[in-house]
């Protein structure tokens, strides 16, 4: 190679290397922007929903399996700790990601980091309690996955603290990033789950009634292992020179972020937007009112009360479909099957064109052991909405010889 050509080759390689560096930084900023927006959206939805409904005494809204249970103080405290910690984690974690905060407000960054780490510890302990003592959705493999996540939170948190105290800030930031990813596992699993639903348009690999199957089991581990793997690839590309390596890492991070954005959009529309709407609906809860009446006077009095309230105070009370649906599930989970079915029937009477109302009634009958009525109502649910995925799956299971 002539000496005249050599400078051109060197210049070309330098330009490619510069492009690779720029692409890697740009893809990292893209990931940062999507993550920041997503974390703040999740944090706002969780905080507003659970805080405002709790202040109103509207605990029916905590409609997830083994959530709020009247009279169970320790379990409810664990649930509240888990929810409060999750809200703090989302908001404090998003702030910790912002470089300007770290550079311009170092004291705030340190104290926010301490709060973040303490809250992460509380979150992991409450999660373990809900997995192994209180009981939560999923099965044994999923509970093991959650336990591994808790252990990783402790390890990453301990290492981040160790290097911060040693003033090795480069290593501290890397462990802090790992901590952020494992703490955000519940956020990642929602993104992955709704991305899966968006792609397949069906609960493939999932039993919707028990939330078990290969999909939730895989996601129990993928929710932190995949983000950690992506981070390690990015860090190695940063540390080691090589145009091809950095271009590949940039492309990978860009694609991953696009998938994240799609999953975030799906999760936002499916759960977070409805949560925010419910949070700022200040009408009285018919579910809480009827629940108290069922306990004191029985289901027949509660049904009559519902009709009376709807006739006289329709603007004061919340008569949305979700109210009776949530109350019905609360009763079914307490194994008060006849009362739960009656509430689901009341919902069908008031929303006769609702596929979801029939789907819930079918599940009530199924839990009570009435297979024939379950099949009939799943079929009605499909009549009103042929795309009702849960009804399709359940009919396939129930009609299987």
N, C-alpha and C positions, 0 to 999 in steps of 0.2 A: 504494500500500500504506500502510495507516494505521500510525501510530507504535506502536499497541497490538499489531498483528500482527507487526511486525518482530522484537521480542525472541523471540517464539515460533519464528519461522523460523530465526533465528540459533541458538537453543537446539537446534532439531531438527537443523540441519546439524552443530552441534558434537557432538551425541550420535551421529549417523551416523559422523562422523569418528573419534570415540572407539571406536566398534564396529569400524570398519575397522582402526584401529591395533591394537586388541586381537586381532582375527582374524589379522592379519599376524604378530604376535608369537607367537600360539598355534601357527600353522602352522609357523613357524620352529622352535619348541621341539619340536613333533611330529617334524619332520624330524631335528632334532638327536638326539632320543631313539632313533629307529629306526636312525639312522646309527651312533650310539655302540654300541648293542647289536650291530648287524651287524658292525661293524669288530672289536669284541672277540671275537665268535664266530669270525670268519674268522681273526683273529690267533691265537687259542687253538688252533684246529684245525690250522693250518699249522705252528705252533711245536711242538705236541705230536707231531704225526704225523712230520714230517721229522726232528726232533731225536731222538726215541726210537727210530725205526726205524734211523737212522744209528748211534746208540750200540750197537744190537744187531747192526749189520752187515747189516741186512735191507734192502738196496738194491733188491730186486725191487719193493718197495712203491712206489718212485718210478716208477709205471707211467704215464708220459705220454710222448708221442712225443719221441724224442731227449733223454730225461732222462739218467740215470746210464748211462754206457757204460764197462765195465771197461777200464782201461789208457789211457784218453784223459784225461790229467791236466788240460790246459788247459780242455777243454770241461767236464769235471766241476767244475773250480774255478768256472767261469762259472755253471754251474747252481747250485752251492752258494751262491755270492754272491747270485744272484738270489733264492734261497729264504730265506736269512738276512735279506737286505734287506727282502723282502716281509713277513716276520714282524715285524721292527723297525718298519717303516712302519705296519703295522696297529695295533700297540700304542701306539707313540709318537704317531701321528696322532690316535688316539682320545683320548689324554690331552690333547693340544694343544687339542682342541675344548672342553674343560671350562672354563667361565669362572671357576669358583671356584679352579682351579689357577692360572690366569693372574693372578688378582687377589690371592690370598693367598700364592702361592709364585712370585713373579716371577723369582727367580734360577733356580729349577728349570725354569720355563717357557722361559727363554732357552736354557739348556743343552739341554733336551729338543728345542727347535726347531733348534738347531745340529746335533744328532745326526740329527734328522729330515731336514734339508736335505742333509747329507753322505750319508746313506743313500739318499736319493732319487737323488742323482747316481750313486752306485754301482749302484743298481737299474737306472737308465736305460742306463748303459754295458753292464752285463751283458745287458740285454734286446737292445741293438743287436748285441752279439756273437752271441747266440742266433739273432737274425733273419737276419743277413747272413753269418756265418761258420760257426757250428755247425749251423745249420739248425733250424727249429722248425715247428710245425704251421702250416698255411695256405699262401697263395700270395703272389705279388708285391704285389698291392694291399694285403693285410693287413700285410705287412712295411713297406710305405710308411706305413700308418696307425700302426704301432708307432713308426716313426721320427719322425713328426710329434709323437706323444705325448712322446717323449724330448726333442725340441726345446722343446716347451711347458713341460716340467718345468724345463729350464734357464732359460727366460725368466722364468717365474713365481717360481722360486727366487731368481734374481738381483734381480728387482724387490722381492720381499719383504725381502731383505737390505738393499737400497739404502735403502728407506724406514724400516727399523728403525734403521739407522745414523744416518739423518737425524732420528730421533725423531718422525717423522710416523706415529704409531701407528694412526690411523684408516686411512690408505692402506695401511700395512703389513699390517693385518689383512685387508684386502680381497684383497691379493695373496697373503697366506698362505692364504686360503680358496680362491683359484684354484689355488694350488699343491697344496693338499690334494685338490682334485677331480681334477686331472690325474694326480697320483700314485696315486690310488685307482681309476684306470681299469680295472685288472684285476679289482677288486672289482665295479665297475659292470657290466662285461661279463658276469660270471657271473650277476648279478641279471637283466640283460636277457635273457640266453640262456634261463635257466630259467623266466622269466616267459613267454617266447615258447612254450616247450614246454608250459607249463601251460595256456596259452590254446588252442593249436592241437592239442595231444595228438599231435603228429607233427613230425619234423624238416623242416618246410616251408622251402624255400630253402637247404637244407644237405645236402651229401654227407657222411654220417657217417664214411666210410672215409678221406677226405682232409681233412675239415674245411674244405672250400671251398664256394663258392656265394655268391649275393647276400646271404644272411643274415649269415654271418661277416664278409664284406667290409664291409657296412653297419655292423655292430657295431664293427668296428675303428676307425671314426671316431666313431660315436655314443657310444662309451663315455666320451669326454671332451667332445665338442661339446655333447651334450644337457645334462649337468650344468652346464657353463659357461654355456649359454644360460639355464637356469633361475636360476642365481645372478645373472646380469646383470639379469634381469627383477625379481628380488627387490630388488637394490640400487637400481635405478631407482625402484621403488615406495617404498623407504625415503627416497630423496633428494627426490622431488617430491611436493608436496601433491596430494591428489585422492582423495576417498573411493572413487570407482569404480575407480580404478587400483589402490588398495591392496586392495580387496575382491577384485578379479580376481586379483591376485598371490597373495593368501592362498588362494583357491580352487584356483588352479593348483598351488601348493606342497602343499596338502593332498592333492589327487588324485595328484600325483607320489609323495608319500610313501606313500600307500596301495598304489600299484603296486610301489614299492620293497619294502614289507613283504611283499607276496605273493611277489615274486621271491626275497626273502631266505628266506622259509619253504621255498620249493621247493628252493633251493640247499642250505639247511641239511640237509634231509632226504635229499637225493640224494647229496651229497658230503661235507659237513662232519661229520655224525654218524657215517657209516661211517669217516671218517678218524680220528676220536677213538677209536672202538672198536678200530680196528687199532693205533693208537698204544699202547694200554694192554693189548694182547694180547701177553704176554711168552713165549709158547711159541716154540720154535725154528722157524725158517722152513724148510719143506720145499723151497720154491723155491730158496733159496740153497744148500741141501745138494745138491739134484739138479743145480743148475747147475754146481757144482764137480765132481761126478761125471761129468757129460756131457763136460766139458773134459778130464778125466783118463782116463776109461775108456769113454766112449761112451754112446749113448742107451739101448742094451739093458740095460747095467748099471744105469743110473739108474732105469729102469722097475722092474727087479727090486728095487733098493734101496727104492723107494717102497712096494712091497708088503711088504717085510721090516719097514720102520719102522712101517707101519700095523698090522702084526700084533703087534709087540713093544713099541712105544713110542708108542702112540696118544695118551697124555696129555702126552707131552713135546713132540711136534712139532705144528705147526699144519697140519691137513689140510683147511682151508676151501677151498671151490671157487676163491676168488680167487687162491690160491697157484699152482696149476697154470695158471690162466688168465694170470696175469702172466708166468710163466716162458715159456709158449708164445708170447706176444707179444714177449718179449725176443728169443727165437730167430728168430721171423719177421722182426723188424726188422733182425736181423743177417744176414738172407737164408739162414739155416739152416732151409730149408723142411721137409725131411723130419723133422728133430728137433722142430721146432715143431708139426707136424701130429701127430706121435706123442704129444707131451705133451697136446695138445688131445683126442686120442682117449682118452688115459688119464683125462682129466677127465670125458669123456662116460661112460666106463665106471663111474666112481665116482659120478657125478651124472646118471644116465640120464633124469631128469625135468627137467633144467635147460635151459630155453630158451636162456639165455645161453651155456652150454657148447657147444651145437650151433651157435649163431651164431658163436662164436669159431672153431670147427672149420671152418665154412663159409668164414670169412675167410682162414684158413690155406690152404685149398685154392685159393681165388681168387687169393691172392698167389703161389701156386705154379703157377698157370696151368691148374688143373683145374676148368673151368667146370661140368662135369656134377656133380661131387661137391659143389661149392659150392652149386649150386641144390638138390641133394638135402638138404643139411644145413640150409640156410635154411628149407626146407619143414618139416623136422623141428622146427626152432626154433619155427615158427609153430604146429605141432601142439600143443606144450606150452604156448605162450603166444600166442594169436592177436593180442595187443596189442603184440607185439615190433615196435617201430617200425622199427628198423634192418633187421630181416629183411624186413619189408614193402617198404621202399624198395629194398633190394638185389635182391630178386626182381623187382620192376618194372623195374629197370635191366637185369638179366641176361636177362629174358624179352622185352625190347624188340627187335623185329626190326631 
